[in-house]
Amino acid sequence: MAYYIPLNGRFLNKETMELDSPVKLPLPDSLLSDANNQSKDCAVLHGFVFRTIENPTSSDIVMCGPHALLPAPIPRKYFHQLAQVQIYINELLYLISKDYDFIRETLKSATVSDNFTGRLLKILETTLKEDIAGTGVLALLRSDYFLDGSTDEMLPKMVEINTIASGAGAIQSNLTPVHKYTTQLLGGRCDVEKSLPTNNNIEKYSNAFVKAWEIYGTPKAAIIFVVSRTERNIFDQRLIEFGIKKINWDIPIKRVTLLDIGSKGKLSDDRRLIVDSTEVAIVYYRDGYIPSHFTSEMEWNAVFMAARSRAICCPNVSLHLAGTKKVQQVIAKPGMVERFISNPDKVKAIRATFTGQYSLDIGAEGDEAIAMAINSPENFVMKPNKEGGGNNIYGVDIRTKLLEIQNTSERNAYILMDRIFPVTVPGYKVVSSPELPKLQNMVSEFGMFGALVSDGNDVVLNEFAGHLVRTKPNGVDEGGIMVGVSISDTPFLVEF
């Protein structure tokens, strides 16, 4: 028989490792219908919206962002621990990005069959040979976690670290007041002000941009947002733009594509990046992180030009490479975090979030990992270095893929990670549909943002910079808010 532990008005089922909702579920259809409609209206009123699939380049027609009707529970102590750990992870990734020998050695096997990573590494090698001194560093990062349902403690375990285009925190800050409203509307057993933390991603990211722009030191130089030609999630980016302007209206901000930089950009004699007659202080990549973003050599020329310039690239090439899955697999090895961070408390806190990760490189170690995965593929996730979602391999597909590539160098482009089986929570998806949402068991991925700024010598800012939650039905392997699988969510802090 199941027994329950009260968690600040919530409940944990210790037999199934399921967390209950702050509201008694299921909801009667009449109440669910009203709450569903009010949640959509509340989301639109608070600016939690996206451009539509039919009109991805226009803001004339927008849609309510898909979201959970109620927030996702996470033990309060874990949320605050992960916020603190993010500051340590900012430091770790920054130090990794400055260790060029480590990046070169770690990625040399992967680049044999991973052309995308190989091109980035060649760009880094060129900048090192030319001894190009950067003006500074702007790192905007996000670490993602699941609550591990295989342990009684529900320990948070890291899924990955993102070093490029770590977005969606700004737009999700608009979801917090929506969840405060719907939780109270449905008679939630909680103090919403204490249980739903404010998301300060806009403020923290904007402040980091301004700090980096000040380090560049040219008042008329612009911050450029490198974006795609069709950007449905433009409002997440605009919120950061407006946040920067709120701090300093005089900072020029422009939105450009990689093709714009490639066709209109040039380097001055002293390596200043000039795009369409405007000097660039910061190149902020919200595009250019997966191979499909590069349709011609023009896009690669843009990245190469920016990397060779004095502009502060977010991320710079070495930080982009530091976020690859191969680097994360190597860092998870015993003693590797200590190579970069000497403080034992920081090391312990970082390592506590790791799960098992294994090399698939040609050799005895990789052979052992392949045999392990072929024998029990359901216990692992197979990951390439690619970003952007939709690239991981799960279940029996791992066995199929490994049997196909085990005798080729292609295996070097992947790593293997222990699969995390997350805690589930019952909930409803609020989406653009006239039908009533169905009660489903859901799992939530908690993202913690970080911001770090360096003047090239010293770190001048290192902060936790807000949060992100993405929720999807239990049993669904890949997510993705924009493709309609995952939904946006907010953390609900419970005692544990």
C-alpha positions in Angstrom: 0.0 0.0 0.0 1.4 3.4 -0.9 2.2 5.9 1.8 2.7 9.6 1.5 5.0 12.2 2.9 3.6 15.7 3.0 5.7 18.3 1.1 4.5 21.8 2.0 0.9 20.9 0.9 2.2 18.4 -1.7 2.7 14.7 -1.5 5.4 12.2 -2.5 4.4 8.6 -3.2 7.4 6.7 -2.0 6.4 3.5 -3.8 6.0 5.0 -7.3 8.3 8.0 -6.7 5.6 10.3 -8.1 5.1 13.9 -6.9 1.5 15.0 -6.6 0.2 18.3 -7.9 -0.5 21.4 -5.6 -4.1 21.0 -6.7 -6.2 17.8 -6.2 -6.4 16.1 -9.6 -8.2 15.1 -11.8 -10.3 18.3 -12.2 -14.0 18.1 -13.1 -14.5 18.9 -16.8 -16.3 22.1 -16.1 -13.6 23.4 -13.8 -10.9 22.1 -16.2 -12.5 23.9 -19.1 -12.7 27.2 -17.3 -9.1 26.9 -15.9 -7.8 26.0 -19.4 -9.4 29.0 -21.0 -8.3 31.4 -18.2 -4.8 30.1 -18.3 -4.6 30.9 -22.1 -6.0 34.4 -21.6 -3.6 35.0 -18.6 -0.6 33.8 -20.7 -1.4 36.2 -23.6 -2.1 39.1 -21.2 1.4 38.5 -19.6 3.2 38.2 -22.9 3.8 34.4 -22.9 3.3 34.2 -26.7 5.0 32.9 -29.9 4.7 33.7 -33.5 2.5 31.2 -35.4 3.6 28.3 -37.6 1.6 29.9 -40.4 3.2 33.3 -40.0 6.7 32.7 -38.5 8.1 36.1 -39.7 5.2 38.3 -38.5 4.2 39.6 -35.1 0.7 40.7 -36.3 -0.7 37.3 -35.3 0.6 35.5 -32.2 -0.4 32.4 -30.3 -0.4 31.5 -26.6 2.7 29.6 -25.8 2.1 25.9 -24.9 2.4 25.5 -21.2 1.5 23.3 -18.2 -1.7 24.2 -16.4 0.1 23.9 -13.0 3.8 24.3 -12.1 6.3 21.5 -11.8 7.5 20.4 -8.3 11.1 20.4 -7.2 12.4 20.2 -3.7 13.3 23.6 -2.5 16.8 22.6 -1.3 17.6 21.2 -4.7 16.5 24.3 -6.5 18.8 26.5 -4.4 21.6 24.0 -4.6 21.5 24.0 -8.4 21.3 27.8 -8.5 24.6 27.8 -6.5 26.2 25.0 -8.5 25.5 27.0 -11.7 27.9 29.6 -10.5 30.6 26.9 -10.2 29.7 25.5 -13.6 30.1 29.0 -15.1 33.6 29.1 -13.7 34.4 25.5 -14.8 33.3 26.1 -18.5 35.1 29.4 -18.6 38.4 27.7 -17.4 37.9 24.8 -19.8 37.5 27.3 -22.7 40.8 28.8 -21.9 42.6 25.4 -21.9 43.2 25.0 -25.6 45.4 22.0 -25.2 42.6 20.2 -23.3 40.0 21.1 -26.0 42.3 20.0 -28.8 43.2 16.7 -27.2 39.6 15.9 -26.1 38.0 16.6 -29.5 40.7 15.2 -31.9 39.0 11.8 -32.1 35.5 13.2 -32.6 36.6 15.5 -35.5 37.6 12.5 -37.6 33.9 11.9 -38.4 32.2 15.0 -37.0 32.8 17.7 -39.7 30.9 20.4 -37.9 33.0 20.2 -34.7 36.1 19.8 -36.9 35.4 23.1 -38.7 34.9 24.9 -35.4 38.2 23.4 -34.1 40.0 24.6 -37.2 38.7 28.1 -36.7 40.0 28.0 -33.1 43.4 26.8 -34.3 43.6 29.7 -36.8 42.9 32.3 -34.1 45.5 30.7 -31.9 48.1 30.7 -34.6 47.4 34.4 -35.4 47.7 35.1 -31.6 44.4 37.1 -31.6 43.8 38.7 -28.3 40.1 38.9 -27.5 38.6 41.9 -25.8 36.7 39.9 -23.3 34.4 37.0 -22.6 30.6 36.8 -22.4 29.3 33.4 -21.4 25.5 32.8 -21.2 25.0 29.2 -20.1 22.3 26.8 -19.1 22.6 23.4 -17.3 19.7 21.0 -17.5 18.6 18.4 -14.9 16.1 15.7 -14.3 15.0 14.6 -10.8 16.2 11.0 -10.7 13.3 8.8 -9.8 15.5 5.7 -9.3 16.7 7.1 -5.9 14.7 7.8 -2.8 16.3 11.2 -2.6 15.2 12.2 -6.1 18.6 13.6 -6.7 18.9 16.1 -9.6 21.1 14.7 -12.3 22.6 16.7 -15.2 21.4 16.1 -18.7 23.7 18.5 -20.4 25.4 21.9 -20.3 24.5 24.4 -23.1 27.1 27.1 -24.1 25.4 28.5 -27.2 21.9 30.0 -27.8 20.9 29.2 -24.2 17.6 30.9 -24.5 13.9 30.7 -23.5 14.5 32.0 -20.0 13.3 35.5 -20.8 10.0 34.4 -22.3 9.4 31.9 -19.5 9.7 34.6 -16.9 6.3 35.7 -18.2 4.8 32.3 -17.2 5.5 32.7 -13.5 2.5 35.1 -12.9 0.3 32.8 -15.0 1.0 29.9 -12.7 0.6 32.0 -9.6 -2.9 32.9 -10.9 -4.0 29.4 -12.0 -2.7 27.7 -8.8 -4.7 30.1 -6.7 -7.7 29.9 -9.0 -7.8 26.1 -8.5 -7.4 26.3 -4.7 -3.8 25.3 -4.5 -2.6 24.0 -1.1 0.4 26.4 -0.9 1.7 29.9 -0.5 2.3 30.8 -4.1 4.7 33.7 -3.3 7.0 31.4 -1.4 6.6 28.4 -3.7 6.9 30.0 -7.1 10.3 31.8 -7.4 10.7 34.9 -9.5 12.6 34.3 -12.7 15.2 37.1 -13.1 16.7 35.9 -16.4 15.9 39.1 -18.3 17.6 41.3 -15.7 20.6 39.1 -15.3 21.3 38.5 -19.0 20.7 42.1 -19.8 23.2 43.2 -17.1 25.8 40.8 -18.4 25.5 42.2 -21.9 25.9 45.7 -20.6 29.0 44.7 -18.6 30.6 43.1 -21.7 29.7 46.0 -23.9 31.4 48.3 -21.4 34.5 46.1 -21.5 34.7 46.5 -25.3 34.9 50.2 -24.6 33.6 51.8 -27.8 30.3 53.8 -27.2 29.1 53.6 -30.8 29.8 49.9 -31.2 26.7 47.7 -31.4 25.5 44.5 -29.9 24.3 42.2 -32.8 21.8 39.4 -32.3 22.6 36.7 -34.9 19.2 35.2 -35.7 17.5 33.0 -38.2 15.4 34.4 -41.1 12.2 32.9 -39.6 12.2 33.3 -35.9 9.0 32.2 -34.1 10.6 32.7 -30.7 11.5 36.3 -31.4 9.9 37.6 -28.1 12.4 35.7 -26.0 15.1 37.6 -27.8 13.3 41.0 -27.8 12.9 40.8 -24.0 16.7 40.7 -23.6 17.0 43.6 -26.2 14.5 45.7 -24.3 16.2 44.8 -21.0 19.6 46.1 -22.3 17.9 49.3 -23.5 16.3 49.7 -20.0 19.8 49.8 -18.5 21.4 51.9 -21.2 19.3 53.3 -24.0 22.3 54.5 -26.0 23.6 50.9 -26.7 23.0 50.2 -30.4 21.4 46.8 -31.0 20.9 45.2 -34.4 19.4 41.9 -35.5 21.4 40.2 -38.3 21.7 36.8 -40.0 24.9 34.9 -40.6 24.4 35.7 -44.3 24.3 39.4 -43.4 27.6 39.2 -41.6 29.1 37.1 -44.4 28.0 39.4 -47.2 28.2 42.8 -45.4 30.9 42.3 -42.9 34.6 43.1 -43.0 37.6 43.4 -40.6 39.4 46.7 -40.2 43.1 46.9 -40.1 43.0 46.6 -36.3 40.6 43.7 -36.5 37.4 45.6 -35.6 34.3 43.8 -37.0 32.3 46.1 -39.2 28.9 44.9 -40.4 27.0 47.2 -42.7 29.1 50.2 -41.7 28.5 49.5 -37.9 31.3 48.5 -35.6 30.3 45.4 -33.5 31.1 45.1 -29.8 29.3 41.8 -29.2 28.2 39.0 -31.5 25.4 37.1 -29.7 24.6 33.8 -31.5 21.0 32.6 -31.4 21.7 30.8 -34.7 24.7 28.9 -36.1 24.8 26.0 -33.6 23.8 23.1 -35.8 24.9 22.1 -39.3 21.6 22.9 -41.0 22.1 26.6 -40.1 25.0 26.6 -42.6 23.7 26.4 -46.1 26.8 27.8 -47.8 30.4 28.9 -47.2 29.0 32.4 -46.5 27.8 31.4 -43.1 31.1 29.8 -42.2 32.9 32.9 -43.4 30.8 34.9 -41.0 31.7 32.8 -38.0 35.4 32.8 -39.0 35.4 36.6 -39.5 33.8 37.2 -36.1 36.2 34.8 -34.4 39.2 36.6 -35.8 37.8 40.0 -34.8 38.1 42.0 -31.6 34.4 41.7 -31.0 33.2 39.7 -28.0 31.5 36.6 -29.3 28.9 34.9 -27.2 30.0 32.2 -27.2 33.5 32.4 -28.5 34.6 29.3 -30.4 36.5 27.7 -27.6 33.5 28.1 -25.2 31.2 26.7 -27.9 33.5 23.7 -28.2 33.7 23.4 -24.4 30.0 22.7 -24.4 30.2 19.6 -26.7 29.0 16.3 -25.4 32.5 14.8 -25.8 34.0 17.4 -23.4 31.2 16.8 -20.9 31.9 13.1 -21.0 35.6 13.6 -20.3 34.9 16.1 -17.5 32.7 13.5 -15.8 35.7 11.2 -15.4 37.2 11.0 -11.9 39.7 13.8 -11.2 38.9 15.9 -14.3 36.9 18.7 -12.6 39.9 19.0 -10.2 42.1 19.9 -13.2 40.3 23.2 -13.4 38.8 23.9 -10.0 40.8 23.3 -6.8 38.1 24.2 -4.2 36.9 20.8 -2.9 33.5 22.0 -2.0 32.9 23.3 -5.5 34.2 20.1 -7.0 31.9 18.0 -4.8 28.9 20.1 -5.6 29.5 19.8 -9.4 30.3 16.1 -9.4 27.2 15.3 -7.3 25.1 16.3 -10.4 26.9 13.9 -12.8 25.6 10.6 -14.0 27.7 7.9 -15.8 29.2 8.9 -19.1 31.3 6.7 -21.4 33.6 7.1 -24.4 32.7 5.2 -27.6 36.1 6.0 -29.1 37.9 3.2 -30.9 39.9 1.2 -28.3 39.3 -1.0 -25.3 37.4 1.5 -23.3 35.0 2.3 -26.1 34.6 -1.4 -26.9 33.5 -2.1 -23.4 31.0 0.7 -23.5 29.6 -0.5 -26.8 29.2 -4.1 -25.5 27.4 -2.7 -22.4 25.0 -0.6 -24.5 24.3 -3.4 -27.0 23.4 -5.7 -24.1 21.1 -3.2 -22.3 20.3 -0.3 -24.6 17.3 0.7 -22.5 19.6 1.9 -19.7 21.5 4.5 -21.9 21.2 7.5 -24.1 23.6 7.8 -27.1 24.5 11.4 -27.9 26.3 13.1 -30.7 28.0 16.5 -30.3 25.2 18.2 -32.1 23.0 20.9 -30.4 19.4 21.8 -30.9 17.6 18.7 -29.8 16.3 15.7 -31.8 19.7 14.1 -32.2 19.9 11.6 -29.4 19.4 7.9 -29.8 17.4 5.8 -27.4 16.4 2.2 -26.6 16.8 -0.5 -29.3 17.8 2.1 -31.8 21.1 2.4 -29.8 21.8 -1.3 -30.4 21.0 -0.9 -34.1 23.2 2.2 -34.5 26.2 0.7 -32.6 26.1 -2.6 -34.6 26.2 -0.4 -37.7 29.1 1.8 -36.7 31.1 -0.2 -34.1 33.9 -1.0 -36.6 34.1 2.5 -38.1 35.5 5.9 -36.9 31.9 7.3 -36.8 31.6 5.9 -33.3 34.1 8.6 -32.1 31.5 11.3 -32.8 29.2 9.9 -30.1 29.2 9.4 -26.3 27.1 7.2 -24.1 25.3 8.4 -21.0 23.4 6.5 -18.3 19.7 7.1 -18.8 17.9 9.1 -16.2 14.5 7.9 -15.3 12.8 11.1 -14.0 10.2 11.5 -11.2 6.7 11.8 -12.7 3.9 14.3 -11.9 0.3 14.3 -13.1 -0.7 17.3 -15.1 -2.4 19.0 -18.0 -1.0 20.5 -21.2 -2.5 23.9 -22.2 -2.2 24.1 -26.0 -3.9 25.7 -28.9 -6.8 23.3 -29.2 -10.5 23.5 -28.6 -10.4 20.1 -26.9 -10.1 19.7 -23.2 -6.6 18.6 -22.1 -6.2 15.1 -20.8 -4.5 14.3 -17.5 -1.1 12.7 -18.1 1.9 11.6 -16.2 4.6 14.2 -17.0 8.3 14.6 -16.5 10.1 18.0 -16.1 13.6 19.1 -17.1 14.9 21.9 -14.9 17.3 24.4 -16.6 19.5 26.8 -14.6 21.0 29.8 -16.4 24.3 31.3 -15.7 26.1 34.5 -16.8 29.8 35.2 -16.7 31.8 38.2 -17.9 35.5 38.5 -18.1 37.7 41.4 -19.2 40.2 39.0 -20.7 42.2 38.7 -17.5 39.8 38.6 -14.6 36.2 37.5 -14.1 34.1 40.6 -13.3 30.7 39.0 -13.1 29.6 35.4 -12.3 26.0 34.8 -11.4 23.0 32.5 -11.4 20.8 34.0 -14.0 17.3 32.5 -13.7 15.6 29.3 -14.6 13.7 27.3 -17.2 11.4 24.3 -17.0 10.3 22.1 -19.9 7.7 19.4 -19.3 6.7 16.5 -21.5 4.6 13.3 -21.3 6.4 10.5 -19.5 7.8 8.0 -22.0 8.5 10.5 -24.7 12.2 10.4 -25.5 12.9 13.7 -27.3 11.3 17.0 -26.4 11.0 20.4 -28.1 8.6 23.2 -27.3 8.5 24.6 -30.8 7.6 21.2 -32.4 4.7 20.6 -30.0 6.1 17.8 -27.8 7.3 19.6 -24.7 5.6 22.5 -23.0 6.9 25.4 -20.9 6.6 25.2 -17.2 7.8 26.8 -13.9 9.4 25.4 -10.8 7.2 24.8 -7.7 9.4 24.7 -4.6 8.4 22.0 -2.0 10.0 21.0 1.3 11.9 17.7 1.4 
